[in-house]
């Protein structure tokens, strides 16, 4: 392997089920149920997944949900906005944890 991310590995995902197909099948059934249309459309779920993929920094997921979002009818403007939402939440979560350092510093300073 020349580097961490190998684009072709996404196509090999099913190999994860080789030694425990029962667990793989359970996950895939759950995953397919979650990603099917329900209260949210497939398009909306793909956009959420694209945003989460960026927040967790999964290159395989970014590839998959870029394709999924486009196939479900999203456009680049919507997809970019979804990524900005993820960035804002991630940034806000980082900042709000600053209260923890302030609490710890206040205890140490007592």
N, CA, C and O atoms as a printed pandas DataFrame, in Angstrom:
     atom_number atom_name residue_name chain_id  residue_number  x_coord  y_coord  z_coord
0              1         N          UNK        A               1    0.853   -1.167    0.000
1              2        CA          UNK        A               1    0.000    0.000    0.000
2              3         C          UNK        A               1    0.902    1.234    0.000
3              4         O          UNK        A               1    1.783    1.368    0.849
4              5         N          UNK        A               2    0.677    2.124   -0.948
5              6        CA          UNK        A               2    1.514    3.305   -1.056
6              7         C          UNK        A               2    1.065    4.442   -0.146
7              8         O          UNK        A               2    1.867    5.312    0.191
8              9         N          UNK        A               3   -0.185    4.450    0.251
9             10        CA          UNK        A               3   -0.695    5.462    1.160
10            11         C          UNK        A               3   -1.989    4.970    1.817
11            12         O          UNK        A               3   -2.539    3.934    1.445
12            13         N          UNK        A               4   -2.452    5.730    2.789
13            14        CA          UNK        A               4   -3.604    5.321    3.596
14            15         C          UNK        A               4   -4.857    5.085    2.768
15            16         O          UNK        A               4   -5.497    4.041    2.893
16            17         N          UNK        A               5   -5.206    6.029    1.940
17            18        CA          UNK        A               5   -6.466    5.968    1.200
18            19         C          UNK        A               5   -6.239    5.383   -0.183
19            20         O          UNK        A               5   -5.472    5.922   -0.980
20            21         N          UNK        A               6   -6.904    4.290   -0.457
21            22        CA          UNK        A               6   -6.875    3.673   -1.777
22            23         C          UNK        A               6   -8.301    3.704   -2.326
23            24         O          UNK        A               6   -9.176    2.998   -1.824
24            25         N          UNK        A               7   -8.531    4.500   -3.332
25            26        CA          UNK        A               7   -9.874    4.696   -3.881
26            27         C          UNK        A               7  -10.572    3.374   -4.203
27            28         O          UNK        A               7  -11.774    3.245   -3.970
28            29         N          UNK        A               8   -9.860    2.419   -4.720
29            30        CA          UNK        A               8  -10.452    1.137   -5.100
30            31         C          UNK        A               8  -10.921    0.313   -3.897
31            32         O          UNK        A               8  -11.722   -0.608   -4.057
32            33         N          UNK        A               9  -10.435    0.632   -2.707
33            34        CA          UNK        A               9  -10.838   -0.123   -1.518
34            35         C          UNK        A               9  -12.333    0.005   -1.233
35            36         O          UNK        A               9  -12.928   -0.912   -0.667
36            37         N          UNK        A              10  -12.941    1.109   -1.610
37            38        CA          UNK        A              10  -14.375    1.281   -1.379
38            39         C          UNK        A              10  -15.168    0.172   -2.044
39            40         O          UNK        A              10  -16.169   -0.293   -1.499
40            41         N          UNK        A              11  -14.733   -0.248   -3.206
41            42        CA          UNK        A              11  -15.419   -1.323   -3.932
42            43         C          UNK        A              11  -15.231   -2.677   -3.243
43            44         O          UNK        A              11  -15.934   -3.634   -3.567
44            45         N          UNK        A              12  -14.301   -2.767   -2.309
45            46        CA          UNK        A              12  -14.001   -4.026   -1.616
46            47         C          UNK        A              12  -14.681   -4.099   -0.242
47            48         O          UNK        A              12  -14.390   -5.008    0.536
48            49         N          UNK        A              13  -15.559   -3.179    0.059
49            50        CA          UNK        A              13  -16.167   -3.078    1.383
50            51         C          UNK        A              13  -16.772   -4.404    1.862
51            52         O          UNK        A              13  -16.671   -4.740    3.042
52            53         N          UNK        A              14  -17.386   -5.139    0.970
53            54        CA          UNK        A              14  -18.045   -6.397    1.359
54            55         C          UNK        A              14  -17.069   -7.427    1.925
55            56         O          UNK        A              14  -17.485   -8.352    2.623
56            57         N          UNK        A              15  -15.779   -7.277    1.634
57            58        CA          UNK        A              15  -14.793   -8.207    2.182
58            59         C          UNK        A              15  -14.762   -8.171    3.711
59            60         O          UNK        A              15  -14.312   -9.126    4.344
60            61         N          UNK        A              16  -15.231   -7.089    4.297
61            62        CA          UNK        A              16  -15.277   -6.976    5.754
62            63         C          UNK        A              16  -16.140   -8.091    6.340
63            64         O          UNK        A              16  -15.940   -8.486    7.488
64            65         N          UNK        A              17  -17.086   -8.598    5.574
65            66        CA          UNK        A              17  -17.976   -9.644    6.058
66            67         C          UNK        A              17  -17.446  -11.061    5.924
67            68         O          UNK        A              17  -18.150  -12.015    6.255
68            69         N          UNK        A              18  -16.229  -11.214    5.449
69            70        CA          UNK        A              18  -15.713  -12.556    5.149
70            71         C          UNK        A              18  -15.723  -13.489    6.361
71            72         O          UNK        A              18  -16.173  -14.629    6.248
72            73         N          UNK        A              19  -15.252  -13.044    7.484
73            74        CA          UNK        A              19  -15.106  -13.936    8.634
74            75         C          UNK        A              19  -16.272  -13.876    9.616
75            76         O          UNK        A              19  -16.423  -14.771   10.447
76            77         N          UNK        A              20  -17.088  -12.846    9.532
77            78        CA          UNK        A              20  -18.299  -12.752   10.365
78            79         C          UNK        A              20  -19.448  -12.223    9.513
79            80         O          UNK        A              20  -19.914  -11.103    9.719
80            81         N          UNK        A              21  -19.904  -13.031    8.557
81            82        CA          UNK        A              21  -20.976  -12.568    7.673
82            83         C          UNK        A              21  -22.250  -12.209    8.422
83            84         O          UNK        A              21  -23.007  -11.350    7.970
84            85         N          UNK        A              22  -22.499  -12.847    9.554
85            86        CA          UNK        A              22  -23.694  -12.536   10.334
86            87         C          UNK        A              22  -23.665  -11.083   10.813
87            88         O          UNK        A              22  -24.678  -10.387   10.748
88            89         N          UNK        A              23  -22.512  -10.627   11.292
89            90        CA          UNK        A              23  -22.391   -9.244   11.755
90            91         C          UNK        A              23  -22.455   -8.270   10.587
91            92         O          UNK        A              23  -23.088   -7.218   10.677
92            93         N          UNK        A              24  -21.796   -8.627    9.495
93            94        CA          UNK        A              24  -21.827   -7.784    8.301
94            95         C          UNK        A              24  -23.264   -7.649    7.789
95            96         O          UNK        A              24  -23.723   -6.547    7.491
96            97         N          UNK        A              25  -23.965   -8.774    7.691
97            98        CA          UNK        A              25  -25.347   -8.735    7.210
98            99         C          UNK        A              25  -26.238   -7.923    8.134
99           100         O          UNK        A              25  -27.104   -7.184    7.667
100          101         N          UNK        A              26  -26.037   -8.053    9.439
101          102        CA          UNK        A              26  -26.816   -7.252   10.390
102          103         C          UNK        A              26  -26.569   -5.767   10.184
103          104         O          UNK        A              26  -27.501   -4.964   10.160
104          105         N          UNK        A              27  -25.288   -5.415   10.034
105          106        CA          UNK        A              27  -24.962   -4.014    9.796
106          107         C          UNK        A              27  -25.586   -3.526    8.495
107          108         O          UNK        A              27  -26.190   -2.455    8.460
108          109         N          UNK        A              28  -25.444   -4.303    7.429
109          110        CA          UNK        A              28  -25.961   -3.873    6.128
110          111         C          UNK        A              28  -27.479   -3.734    6.148
111          112         O          UNK        A              28  -28.014   -2.808    5.537
112          113         N          UNK        A              29  -28.181   -4.622    6.830
113          114        CA          UNK        A              29  -29.633   -4.490    6.953
114          115         C          UNK        A              29  -29.997   -3.207    7.682
115          116         O          UNK        A              29  -30.898   -2.480    7.266
116          117         N          UNK        A              30  -29.287   -2.933    8.778
117          118        CA          UNK        A              30  -29.508   -1.698    9.524
118          119         C          UNK        A              30  -29.200   -0.486    8.646
119          120         O          UNK        A              30  -30.004    0.441    8.550
120          121         N          UNK        A              31  -28.039   -0.501    8.014
121          122        CA          UNK        A              31  -27.602    0.608    7.168
122          123         C          UNK        A              31  -28.618    0.881    6.053
123          124         O          UNK        A              31  -28.997    2.030    5.823
124          125         N          UNK        A              32  -29.054   -0.170    5.369
125          126        CA          UNK        A              32  -30.001    0.008    4.271
126          127         C          UNK        A              32  -31.339    0.551    4.770
127          128         O          UNK        A              32  -31.978    1.352    4.088
128          129         N          UNK        A              33  -31.758    0.123    5.944
129          130        CA          UNK        A              33  -32.976    0.662    6.525
130          131         C          UNK        A              33  -32.839    2.135    6.867
131          132         O          UNK        A              33  -33.738    2.932    6.600
132          133         N          UNK        A              34  -31.714    2.486    7.454
133          134        CA          UNK        A              34  -31.474    3.883    7.822
134          135         C          UNK        A              34  -31.429    4.777    6.585
135          136         O          UNK        A              34  -31.988    5.874    6.593
136          137         N          UNK        A              35  -30.774    4.321    5.535
137          138        CA          UNK        A              35  -30.562    5.165    4.357
138          139         C          UNK        A              35  -31.739    5.159    3.387
139          140         O          UNK        A              35  -31.722    5.896    2.401
140          141         N          UNK        A              36  -32.755    4.346    3.648
141          142        CA          UNK        A              36  -33.955    4.342    2.806
142          143         C          UNK        A              36  -34.827    5.539    3.145
143          144         O          UNK        A              36  -34.725    6.114    4.228
144          145         N          UNK        A              37  -35.681    5.902    2.208
145          146        CA          UNK        A              37  -36.595    7.016    2.433
146          147         C          UNK        A              37  -37.500    6.717    3.617
147          148         O          UNK        A              37  -37.997    5.602    3.773
148          149         N          UNK        A              38  -37.698    7.704    4.422
149          150        CA          UNK        A              38  -38.586    7.615    5.581
150          151         C          UNK        A              38  -39.141    9.015    5.800
151          152         O          UNK        A              38  -39.689    9.616    4.876
152          153         N          UNK        A              39  -39.006    9.533    6.999
153          154        CA          UNK        A              39  -39.391   10.923    7.243
154          155         C          UNK        A              39  -38.492   11.872    6.460
155          156         O          UNK        A              39  -38.906   12.968    6.082
156          157         N          UNK        A              40  -37.254   11.437    6.222
157          158        CA          UNK        A              40  -36.321   12.175    5.371
158          159         C          UNK        A              40  -36.205   11.451    4.041
159          160         O          UNK        A              40  -36.310   10.226    3.979
160          161         N          UNK        A              41  -35.989   12.212    2.982
161          162        CA          UNK        A              41  -35.806   11.612    1.663
162          163         C          UNK        A              41  -34.406   11.022    1.547
163          164         O          UNK        A              41  -33.523   11.322    2.351
164          165         N          UNK        A              42  -34.222   10.192    0.551
165          166        CA          UNK        A              42  -32.897    9.638    0.271
166          167         C          UNK        A              42  -31.921   10.777   -0.015
167          168         O          UNK        A              42  -30.765   10.720    0.403
168          169         N          UNK        A              43  -32.370   11.796   -0.714
169          170        CA          UNK        A              43  -31.538   12.959   -1.027
170          171         C          UNK        A              43  -31.095   13.666    0.244
171          172         O          UNK        A              43  -29.918   13.995    0.392
172          173         N          UNK        A              44  -32.020   13.902    1.160
173          174        CA          UNK        A              44  -31.678   14.568    2.421
174          175         C          UNK        A              44  -30.689   13.734    3.237
175          176         O          UNK        A              44  -29.742   14.265    3.817
176          177         N          UNK        A              45  -30.924   12.428    3.273
177          178        CA          UNK        A              45  -30.023   11.550    4.025
178          179         C          UNK        A              45  -28.633   11.524    3.407
179          180         O          UNK        A              45  -27.638   11.484    4.130
180          181         N          UNK        A              46  -28.552   11.548    2.082
181          182        CA          UNK        A              46  -27.248   11.574    1.420
182          183         C          UNK        A              46  -26.497   12.860    1.749
183          184         O          UNK        A              46  -25.282   12.830    1.945
184          185         N          UNK        A              47  -27.202   13.988    1.810
185          186        CA          UNK        A              47  -26.567   15.253    2.175
186          187         C          UNK        A              47  -26.072   15.229    3.623
187          188         O          UNK        A              47  -24.978   15.709    3.920
188          189         N          UNK        A              48  -26.879   14.673    4.510
189          190        CA          UNK        A              48  -26.448   14.540    5.909
190          191         C          UNK        A              48  -25.205   13.649    5.971
191          192         O          UNK        A              48  -24.232   13.975    6.651
192          193         N          UNK        A              49  -25.247   12.538    5.265
193          194        CA          UNK        A              49  -24.107   11.616    5.262
194          195         C          UNK        A              49  -22.859   12.291    4.696
195          196         O          UNK        A              49  -21.757   12.067    5.197
196          197         N          UNK        A              50  -23.018   13.110    3.664
197          198        CA          UNK        A              50  -21.883   13.827    3.093
198          199         C          UNK        A              50  -21.276   14.780    4.117
199          200         O          UNK        A              50  -20.054   14.872    4.241
200          201         N          UNK        A              51  -22.129   15.484    4.844
201          202        CA          UNK        A              51  -21.642   16.408    5.869
202          203         C          UNK        A              51  -20.923   15.649    6.991
203          204         O          UNK        A              51  -19.840   16.049    7.419
204          205         N          UNK        A              52  -21.522   14.567    7.459
205          206        CA          UNK        A              52  -20.906   13.758    8.517
206          207         C          UNK        A              52  -19.588   13.172    8.026
207          208         O          UNK        A              52  -18.614   13.125    8.777
208          209         N          UNK        A              53  -19.548   12.726    6.777
209          210        CA          UNK        A              53  -18.315   12.163    6.214
210          211         C          UNK        A              53  -17.172   13.166    6.304
211          212         O          UNK        A              53  -16.033   12.795    6.589
212          213         N          UNK        A              54  -17.475   14.423    6.062
213          214        CA          UNK        A              54  -16.442   15.451    6.183
214          215         C          UNK        A              54  -16.072   15.696    7.641
215          216         O          UNK        A              54  -14.900   15.895    7.962
216          217         N          UNK        A              55  -17.067   15.680    8.521
217          218        CA          UNK        A              55  -16.789   15.913    9.942
218          219         C          UNK        A              55  -15.906   14.813   10.528
219          220         O          UNK        A              55  -15.031   15.089   11.349
220          221         N          UNK        A              56  -16.132   13.568   10.109
221          222        CA          UNK        A              56  -15.325   12.458   10.629
222          223         C          UNK        A              56  -14.106   12.184    9.741
223          224         O          UNK        A              56  -13.291   11.312   10.042
224          225         N          UNK        A              57  -13.997   12.927    8.662
225          226        CA          UNK        A              57  -12.850   12.899    7.750
226          227         C          UNK        A              57  -12.584   11.512    7.174
227          228         O          UNK        A              57  -11.463   11.004    7.214
228          229         N          UNK        A              58  -13.650   10.915    6.637
229          230        CA          UNK        A              58  -13.546    9.592    6.012
230          231         C          UNK        A              58  -13.522    9.754    4.487
231          232         O          UNK        A              58  -14.556   10.051    3.889
232          233         N          UNK        A              59  -12.364    9.564    3.852
233          234        CA          UNK        A              59  -12.306    9.755    2.404
234          235         C          UNK        A              59  -13.185    8.777    1.630
235          236         O          UNK        A              59  -13.700    9.116    0.565
236          237         N          UNK        A              60  -13.359    7.574    2.154
237          238        CA          UNK        A              60  -14.227    6.603    1.488
238          239         C          UNK        A              60  -15.676    7.080    1.519
239          240         O          UNK        A              60  -16.393    6.991    0.523
240          241         N          UNK        A              61  -16.093    7.584    2.671
241          242        CA          UNK        A              61  -17.458    8.093    2.818
242          243         C          UNK        A              61  -17.665    9.345    1.969
243          244         O          UNK        A              61  -18.729    9.527    1.376
244          245         N          UNK        A              62  -16.653   10.203    1.913
245          246        CA          UNK        A              62  -16.770   11.414    1.087
246          247         C          UNK        A              62  -17.008   11.018   -0.364
247          248         O          UNK        A              62  -17.880   11.582   -1.026
248          249         N          UNK        A              63  -16.236   10.050   -0.864
249          250        CA          UNK        A              63  -16.452    9.584   -2.236
250          251         C          UNK        A              63  -17.856    9.009   -2.409
251          252         O          UNK        A              63  -18.569    9.359   -3.349
252          253         N          UNK        A              64  -18.244    8.125   -1.494
253          254        CA          UNK        A              64  -19.534    7.448   -1.614
254          255         C          UNK        A              64  -20.700    8.430   -1.555
255          256         O          UNK        A              64  -21.640    8.324   -2.342
256          257         N          UNK        A              65  -20.645    9.383   -0.630
257          258        CA          UNK        A              65  -21.788   10.285   -0.465
258          259         C          UNK        A              65  -21.744   11.487   -1.386
259          260         O          UNK        A              65  -22.753   12.173   -1.547
260          261         N          UNK        A              66  -20.599   11.760   -1.997
261          262        CA          UNK        A              66  -20.587   12.717   -3.108
262          263         C          UNK        A              66  -21.379   12.110   -4.245
263          264         O          UNK        A              66  -22.263   12.746   -4.819
264          265         N          UNK        A              67  -21.050   10.874   -4.561
265          266        CA          UNK        A              67  -21.775   10.165   -5.631
266          267         C          UNK        A              67  -23.249   10.013   -5.263
267          268         O          UNK        A              67  -24.130   10.284   -6.079
268          269         N          UNK        A              68  -23.512    9.577   -4.025
269          270        CA          UNK        A              68  -24.895    9.372   -3.599
270          271         C          UNK        A              68  -25.715   10.645   -3.627
271          272         O          UNK        A              68  -26.883   10.625   -4.018
272          273         N          UNK        A              69  -25.116   11.752   -3.217
273          274        CA          UNK        A              69  -25.833   13.034   -3.230
274          275         C          UNK        A              69  -26.158   13.457   -4.654
275          276         O          UNK        A              69  -27.274   13.891   -4.941
276          277         N          UNK        A              70  -25.184   13.331   -5.539
277          278        CA          UNK        A              70  -25.431   13.688   -6.940
278          279         C          UNK        A              70  -26.491   12.787   -7.560
279          280         O          UNK        A              70  -27.387   13.264   -8.256
280          281         N          UNK        A              71  -26.389   11.492   -7.307
281          282        CA          UNK        A              71  -27.369   10.548   -7.869
282          283         C          UNK        A              71  -28.765   10.779   -7.315
283          284         O          UNK        A              71  -29.754   10.491   -7.990
284          285         N          UNK        A              72  -28.857   11.298   -6.087
285          286        CA          UNK        A              72  -30.163   11.555   -5.477
286          287         C          UNK        A              72  -30.727   12.923   -5.872
287          288         O          UNK        A              72  -31.824   13.288   -5.448
288          289         N          UNK        A              73  -29.980   13.677   -6.682
289          290        CA          UNK        A              73  -30.507   14.935   -7.204
290          291         C          UNK        A              73  -29.973   16.198   -6.560
291          292         O          UNK        A              73  -30.456   17.288   -6.864
292          293         N          UNK        A              74  -29.000   16.086   -5.689
293          294        CA          UNK        A              74  -28.412   17.287   -5.092
294          295         C          UNK        A              74  -27.481   17.951   -6.096
295          296         O          UNK        A              74  -27.046   17.340   -7.072
296          297         N          UNK        A              75  -27.190   19.216   -5.829
297          298        CA          UNK        A              75  -26.255   19.935   -6.687
298          299         C          UNK        A              75  -25.057   20.390   -5.846
299          300         O          UNK        A              75  -25.053   20.250   -4.623
300          301         N          UNK        A              76  -24.061   20.927   -6.514
301          302        CA          UNK        A              76  -22.829   21.310   -5.821
302          303         C          UNK        A              76  -23.060   22.400   -4.777
303          304         O          UNK        A              76  -22.385   22.419   -3.748
304          305         N          UNK        A              77  -23.999   23.302   -5.025
305          306        CA          UNK        A              77  -24.294   24.356   -4.050
306          307         C          UNK        A              77  -24.859   23.754   -2.760
307          308         O          UNK        A              77  -24.431   24.126   -1.668
308          309         N          UNK        A              78  -25.807   22.839   -2.876
309          310        CA          UNK        A              78  -26.378   22.183   -1.699
310          311         C          UNK        A              78  -25.326   21.368   -0.955
311          312         O          UNK        A              78  -25.260   21.392    0.274
312          313         N          UNK        A              79  -24.517   20.657   -1.703
313          314        CA          UNK        A              79  -23.501   19.812   -1.090
314          315         C          UNK        A              79  -22.458   20.659   -0.353
315          316         O          UNK        A              79  -22.021   20.303    0.741
316          317         N          UNK        A              80  -22.070   21.771   -0.957
317          318        CA          UNK        A              80  -21.114   22.673   -0.312
318          319         C          UNK        A              80  -21.704   23.247    0.963
319          320         O          UNK        A              80  -21.015   23.346    1.979
320          321         N          UNK        A              81  -22.971   23.624    0.916
321          322        CA          UNK        A              81  -23.627   24.171    2.110
322          323         C          UNK        A              81  -23.691   23.132    3.225
323          324         O          UNK        A              81  -23.479   23.461    4.392
324          325         N          UNK        A              82  -23.980   21.886    2.873
325          326        CA          UNK        A              82  -24.018   20.817    3.878
326          327         C          UNK        A              82  -22.653   20.658    4.543
327          328         O          UNK        A              82  -22.571   20.461    5.756
328          329         N          UNK        A              83  -21.588   20.743    3.759
329          330        CA          UNK        A              83  -20.235   20.632    4.315
330          331         C          UNK        A              83  -19.938   21.803    5.233
331          332         O          UNK        A              83  -19.276   21.634    6.257
332          333         N          UNK        A              84  -20.416   22.985    4.884
333          334        CA          UNK        A              84  -20.224   24.149    5.759
334          335         C          UNK        A              84  -20.984   23.987    7.076
335          336         O          UNK        A              84  -20.511   24.424    8.125
336          337         N          UNK        A              85  -22.150   23.364    7.022
337          338        CA          UNK        A              85  -22.887   23.087    8.262
338          339         C          UNK        A              85  -22.042   22.178    9.159
339          340         O          UNK        A              85  -21.919   22.431   10.357
340          341         N          UNK        A              86  -21.467   21.132    8.587
341          342        CA          UNK        A              86  -20.617   20.230    9.368
342          343         C          UNK        A              86  -19.430   20.977    9.961
343          344         O          UNK        A              86  -19.075   20.761   11.120
344          345         N          UNK        A              87  -18.820   21.850    9.179
345          346        CA          UNK        A              87  -17.667   22.616    9.661
346          347         C          UNK        A              87  -18.071   23.550   10.802
347          348         O          UNK        A              87  -17.329   23.708   11.772
348          349         N          UNK        A              88  -19.237   24.161   10.686
349          350        CA          UNK        A              88  -19.703   25.063   11.739
350          351         C          UNK        A              88  -19.985   24.308   13.036
351          352         O          UNK        A              88  -19.637   24.779   14.119
352          353         N          UNK        A              89  -20.609   23.146   12.927
353          354        CA          UNK        A              89  -20.896   22.342   14.119
354          355         C          UNK        A              89  -19.600   21.850   14.744
355          356         O          UNK        A              89  -19.438   21.900   15.963
356          357         N          UNK        A              90  -18.682   21.378   13.920
357          358        CA          UNK        A              90  -17.394   20.898   14.446
358          359         C          UNK        A              90  -16.629   22.035   15.116
359          360         O          UNK        A              90  -16.042   21.846   16.181
360          361         N          UNK        A              91  -16.634   23.213   14.496
361          362        CA          UNK        A              91  -15.956   24.362   15.080
362          363         C          UNK        A              91  -16.611   24.802   16.377
363          364         O          UNK        A              91  -15.923   25.106   17.351
364          365         N          UNK        A              92  -17.930   24.837   16.394
365          366        CA          UNK        A              92  -18.659   25.212   17.607
366          367         C          UNK        A              92  -18.424   24.229   18.736
367          368         O          UNK        A              92  -18.280   24.623   19.894
368          369         N          UNK        A              93  -18.385   22.948   18.397
369          370        CA          UNK        A              93  -18.134   21.930   19.416
370          371         C          UNK        A              93  -16.736   22.097   20.011
371          372         O          UNK        A              93  -16.540   21.911   21.212
372          373         N          UNK        A              94  -15.784   22.442   19.179
373          374        CA          UNK        A              94  -14.430   22.683   19.671
374          375         C          UNK        A              94  -14.416   23.877   20.617
375          376         O          UNK        A              94  -13.812   23.822   21.688
376          377         N          UNK        A              95  -15.072   24.939   20.223
377          378        CA          UNK        A              95  -15.081   26.151   21.051
378          379         C          UNK        A              95  -15.807   25.959   22.372
379          380         O          UNK        A              95  -15.327   26.421   23.407
380          381         N          UNK        A              96  -16.954   25.288   22.363
381          382        CA          UNK        A              96  -17.710   25.126   23.600
382          383         C          UNK        A              96  -16.946   24.269   24.605
383          384         O          UNK        A              96  -17.142   24.409   25.812
384          385         N          UNK        A              97  -16.086   23.391   24.120
385          386        CA          UNK        A              97  -15.250   22.616   25.042
386          387         C          UNK        A              97  -14.236   23.507   25.758
387          388         O          UNK        A              97  -13.610   23.088   26.732
388          389         N          UNK        A              98  -14.080   24.728   25.272
389          390        CA          UNK        A              98  -13.236   25.693   25.965
390          391         C          UNK        A              98  -13.742   25.997   27.362
391          392         O          UNK        A              98  -12.968   26.411   28.225
392          393         N          UNK        A              99  -15.012   25.800   27.590
393          394        CA          UNK        A              99  -15.570   25.992   28.938
394          395         C          UNK        A              99  -14.963   24.968   29.889
395          396         O          UNK        A              99  -14.743   25.269   31.062
396          397         N          UNK        A             100  -14.690   23.765   29.400
397          398        CA          UNK        A             100  -14.060   22.750   30.253
398          399         C          UNK        A             100  -12.683   23.210   30.724
399          400         O          UNK        A             100  -12.331   23.020   31.888
400          401         N          UNK        A             101  -11.902   23.813   29.826
401          402        CA          UNK        A             101  -10.583   24.266   30.251
402          403         C          UNK        A             101  -10.719   25.406   31.250
403          404         O          UNK        A             101   -9.928   25.519   32.187
404          405         N          UNK        A             102  -11.723   26.247   31.046
405          406        CA          UNK        A             102  -11.927   27.358   31.997
406          407         C          UNK        A             102  -12.321   26.813   33.368
407          408         O          UNK        A             102  -11.855   27.307   34.394
408          409         N          UNK        A             103  -13.185   25.789   33.381
409          410        CA          UNK        A             103  -13.571   25.173   34.657
410          411         C          UNK        A             103  -12.359   24.542   35.338
411          412         O          UNK        A             103  -12.166   24.710   36.542
412          413         N          UNK        A             104  -11.545   23.817   34.574
413          414        CA          UNK        A             104  -10.351   23.187   35.132
414          415         C          UNK        A             104   -9.372   24.243   35.636
415          416         O          UNK        A             104   -8.796   24.096   36.714
416          417         N          UNK        A             105   -9.188   25.292   34.867
417          418        CA          UNK        A             105   -8.267   26.353   35.271
418          419         C          UNK        A             105   -8.757   27.043   36.545
419          420         O          UNK        A             105   -7.956   27.410   37.405
420          421         N          UNK        A             106  -10.084   27.219   36.662
421          422        CA          UNK        A             106  -10.638   27.856   37.864
422          423         C          UNK        A             106  -10.375   26.986   39.096
423          424         O          UNK        A             106  -10.060   27.520   40.159
424          425         N          UNK        A             107  -10.494   25.677   38.980
425          426        CA          UNK        A             107  -10.234   24.778   40.098
426          427         C          UNK        A             107   -8.764   24.811   40.508
427          428         O          UNK        A             107   -8.434   24.840   41.693
428          429         N          UNK        A             108   -7.895   24.805   39.508
429          430        CA          UNK        A             108   -6.450   24.826   39.780
430          431         C          UNK        A             108   -6.045   26.152   40.413
431          432         O          UNK        A             108   -5.157   26.190   41.265
432          433         N          UNK        A             109   -6.688   27.231   40.001
433          434        CA          UNK        A             109   -6.339   28.564   40.489
434          435         C          UNK        A             109   -6.866   28.849   41.884
435          436         O          UNK        A             109   -6.489   29.850   42.494
436          437         N          UNK        A             110   -7.737   27.981   42.400
437          438        CA          UNK        A             110   -8.352   28.225   43.713
438          439         C          UNK        A             110   -7.354   28.182   44.808
439          440         O          UNK        A             110   -7.708   28.367   45.973
